[in-house]
Amino acid sequence: MFPRSSPRVLHQQPPRHSDPQQQQAGSTDFQPKPAGKQQQIGEGSYEGTRDYEQRTQDYLKKGTVEADAESAKPGSAEEARKLEQAEEEAKSHSKGER
């Protein structure tokens, strides 16, 4: 079959000198958490979501949506053309719309 070889010797890596605040491989402990703060879950936090929803509701209650939309329109035909060109350029880079 296979010729016998010498036994494999496993070598341990030398210790690394690194920042003690960094996460160590295999560890689930990240940098120290600020005291009194609720841990974030997933990509956001419950507090951030509540804040966003509250600000959105407040904005909609003001009733300035139409006025804000009107003020966001291009001021000239030249500006409208540049915006359309920028949109087409952006779409050319996307995977979906072409």
Secondary structure, 3 states (H helix, E strand, C coil): CCCCCCCCCCCCCCCCCCCCCCCCCCCCCCCCCCCCCCCCECCECHHHHHHHHHHHHHHHHHCCHHHHHHHCCCCCHHHHHHHHHHHHHHHHHCCCCC
